[in-house]
Amino acid sequence: MNLRPFRSSDREPLLALTIATFGPFYEESFRSIVGDAIMANQHGAWRADYRDMWRGLHDPRNHRHVVVAEDGDALLGFAAWRTDPDRRSGEIDIIAVAVARRRRHVGTALCAHAFAAMRQAGAEVVSIGTGGDPFHEPARAFYDRLGMTALPLVRYYRSL
């Protein structure tokens, strides 16, 4: 496995990986929890939202970075983060690993790389968000193994 900086030619394959990773959350988990009306209102265009997200995800001039994990020509995953030099903090915006490569330390390597880069940029604290639903249980366990501290938050939805 090799870690390297994002290249513009990565955008479409990493968008496809993002959609493959998070599609089951939107279409199965979130929809089943909140129903069709809230799904349509909150995340009805989730694929387009990810396409928009990728347009500005890697912008080093604005302290936004993406690292890519690859094995030969195969993209295994990525992590995107940003730093806030004034607050001496960083945040992982999104991380995704191809299904076939999960539980093989790809995510750990991506996070270790991002943490080191944030530390080098002056960050003293890093955060990452995830869901409290069953879909995100593996992510919560992973962040626990990284030594992160969970702060439970609750978001309520209701159709009007």
N, C-alpha and C positions, 0 to 999 in steps of 0.2 A: 504494500500500500504506500502510495506517495501522497503527500499533502502539498498543494500548490495554490497560489493566488488565483482568483477568479479571472477568466478571460471572457470577452464579450461573446465568443462563440459558445460559451457554456450556457447562456441565458435560456435558450429553448429546451435543451435537455434537462436543465435543473428545474425549469418550470414544470416540465412533465413529471419529474421526480416529486416535486412539491405537491402536485395534484394527485399523484398516485398515493403519496403518504397521507395526506389530509382529507382526501375525498371520502374515505369511509367514516371519518368523524362527522363531516357535514351531512352526508346522505344517509347514514345509519344511526349514529349516536345522537348528534344534536337534533336532527329531525324527530327521532323517536322520543326524545325528552320533551321538546317544546311544541311539537306539532307543525303542520304544514304552513299555517298562517305566519307564525313567528319565524320559521325557517325562511320563508319567502321574503319577509321584511328585513331580517337581519343579515342573512347570508345567501339570498337567492342568486346572487351573481358571484359566488365565492371563487369560481375559476377566473373570471375577469379581474376580481380583486387581487388574486395572486399575480396575474399578469402585470397589473399596475404596480404591485409591490416590487416586482423584479426590476422595473425600470430605474428605481433609485436605490436599490439595496446595496450596491457596491459603488461607493462614492468617497474614495480616500480623502479628497480635499475637505469633506465634511465629516471626517472621522467614522465613516461607515465602510466595513470590510466584509469580504466573503472569502472563505478558504474552501477548497474543493479536495475531497479524497477521491483518488482514482487508483485503479489497478489496470495497467496497460491502457486500453482505450475505454474501459468501463468506468463510468462515474458511480462511485459508491455512496456518496453523500456530500453534504456541505453544512457549514455553519456560517451564519451572518451575525455580525455584532457591530455595536457602535460604542464610542467612548464620548464622555463629556469631560473634557479636560478641566473645566472650571469646578466641577463637582468631584473630580477625581474618582469617577465611577464609570462602569461599563455595563452593557446589557446585551445579552444574546437575544437577538430579535427572532431568529428561527433556526432550527436545526432539523435536518432530515437525513435519514439513512435508508438506502434501498432495502426492501423487505428481506431479500436473500442475504444481506450482509449484516443484519442486526444481530446483536449479542456476540459480535466478533471484535469488539473494541474500536470500531470505526468512530462511533460517537465520542468515546473517551478521548481518542486522539484529536478529533476536531475541537472538542472543548479545551483540551490542554493547550492546543495551539492558540485558540482564541484568548484564553486566560493569559498566556504568556505575552501575546501581542498587546492586550489591554494593560497589563502590568508595565510593559515597556513604554506605553503611551501615558503612564502616570496614574492609571486607575488603581484604587485601593480596595474597591468593592465591586462585585459583579452580581447581576440579578438575571433571572430568566423567569418567564411566566409559562404556566401550563394549566390545563383544565383539571377540575376535580371529578370529572365523570369517569366511568370505567374505561373508556377508550384511552385516556391519558394516564392510566395507572402505571404502565411500563415507563413512561417519561418521569413520573414522580419518583419511582424507585431508582431510576438512573440518576436523577439529580440528588437524591439522598446519598447514593454511593459516591457522588462527587464531593460530598461534604457540605452541600448547600443546606440552608435552613429554610423550611417551608413557613410561609405566612398565609394561613388559609384566608381566602376571600370568597365572598358569595355574591353572585349576580342573579337577580330575579328577573323573569320575563312574564308578561301577561298580555294576551290579546285584548284589545279594546273594542 
